[in-house]
Amino acid sequence: LWQWKLHLFELEQELKTDPLTKYVLYEDERSKGWRVQAVSVAPDRFESRKALPEKWRGMRDDELSKETGIPGCVFIHMSGFIGGNKTYEGALEMARAALKC
């Protein structure tokens, strides 16, 4: 599952990506929902390039959907490195909204 991290860093370096990728989306096979994950500053680091907004962290379900204005929200981790939505479109909207914060 995490093999994408090293590949992403290699691609960014090879393509001289600017600005760097902030979030990745992927389907969570267990929940059948979608995840938005903040990309770390380095493949072996936990610190995110742009963590999900602090005001969303630790929130879940309807409370989070109400706060973000995005339907289908599931959670945002307390550290802001990952969140979830029931749909791809919802996860994409979460990433877009987080970029503006």
C-alpha positions as CSV (number, residue, x, y, z in Angstrom):
1,L,0.0,0.0,0.0
2,W,2.8,2.5,0.9
3,Q,5.0,1.7,-2.2
4,W,3.4,4.8,-3.9
5,K,5.4,7.1,-1.5
6,L,8.9,6.2,-2.9
7,H,7.5,6.2,-6.4
8,L,6.0,9.7,-6.0
9,F,9.2,11.1,-4.6
10,E,11.2,9.6,-7.5
11,L,8.7,11.0,-10.1
12,E,8.7,14.5,-8.6
13,Q,12.5,14.5,-8.7
14,E,12.7,13.2,-12.2
15,L,10.0,15.6,-13.5
16,K,11.2,18.5,-11.4
17,T,7.7,18.9,-10.1
18,D,6.9,22.4,-8.8
19,P,4.9,22.8,-6.7
20,L,5.2,19.4,-5.0
21,T,2.3,17.1,-4.5
22,K,0.5,17.8,-1.2
23,Y,-2.2,15.1,-1.1
24,V,-2.9,11.7,-2.6
25,L,-6.3,10.0,-2.9
26,Y,-6.8,6.2,-2.8
27,E,-9.6,3.8,-2.2
28,D,-9.6,2.1,1.2
29,E,-10.5,-1.6,0.5
30,R,-11.6,-2.3,4.0
31,S,-14.2,0.5,4.3
32,K,-14.9,0.8,0.6
33,G,-14.5,4.5,1.1
34,W,-11.8,6.9,0.0
35,R,-8.8,8.4,1.8
36,V,-7.0,11.7,1.3
37,Q,-3.5,11.5,2.7
38,A,-1.0,14.3,3.2
39,V,2.3,13.6,1.5
40,S,5.2,13.5,3.9
41,V,8.2,15.8,3.6
42,A,10.5,12.8,2.9
43,P,9.7,9.1,2.2
44,D,11.0,8.1,5.7
45,R,9.4,11.1,7.6
46,F,6.0,11.4,9.3
47,E,5.9,15.2,9.0
48,S,3.5,16.3,6.2
49,R,4.1,18.9,3.5
50,K,0.7,20.3,4.2
51,A,-1.4,18.5,6.9
52,L,-5.1,18.6,6.7
53,P,-6.6,21.7,8.4
54,E,-6.2,21.9,12.1
55,K,-9.9,22.9,12.7
56,W,-11.0,19.6,11.0
57,R,-8.7,17.3,13.0
58,G,-10.3,14.7,15.3
59,M,-13.7,15.4,13.8
60,R,-15.9,12.6,12.4
61,D,-19.0,12.0,10.3
62,D,-21.8,14.5,10.3
63,E,-19.9,17.0,12.5
64,L,-17.0,17.0,10.0
65,S,-19.3,17.2,7.0
66,K,-21.1,20.2,8.6
67,E,-17.7,21.9,9.4
68,T,-16.3,21.4,5.9
69,G,-19.5,21.7,3.9
70,I,-18.6,18.5,2.1
71,P,-21.0,15.5,2.2
72,G,-19.9,12.0,3.2
73,C,-17.0,12.9,5.4
74,V,-15.9,10.1,7.7
75,F,-12.9,11.4,9.7
76,I,-9.7,13.4,10.0
77,H,-6.9,12.0,12.1
78,M,-5.8,14.0,15.1
79,S,-2.4,14.7,13.5
80,G,-4.0,15.8,10.1
81,F,-2.1,13.3,8.0
82,I,-5.1,11.4,6.7
83,G,-8.8,11.7,6.4
84,G,-11.7,9.8,4.8
85,N,-14.8,10.3,2.8
86,K,-17.4,7.8,1.5
87,T,-16.8,8.8,-2.1
88,Y,-14.0,9.7,-4.4
89,E,-15.6,13.1,-5.2
90,G,-15.9,13.8,-1.5
91,A,-12.2,13.0,-0.9
92,L,-11.2,15.1,-3.8
93,E,-13.3,18.0,-2.5
94,M,-11.6,17.6,0.9
95,A,-8.2,17.8,-0.7
96,R,-9.2,20.9,-2.7
97,A,-10.6,22.6,0.4
98,A,-7.5,21.8,2.5
99,L,-5.3,23.4,-0.1
100,K,-7.2,26.7,0.4
101,C,-6.7,26.6,4.2
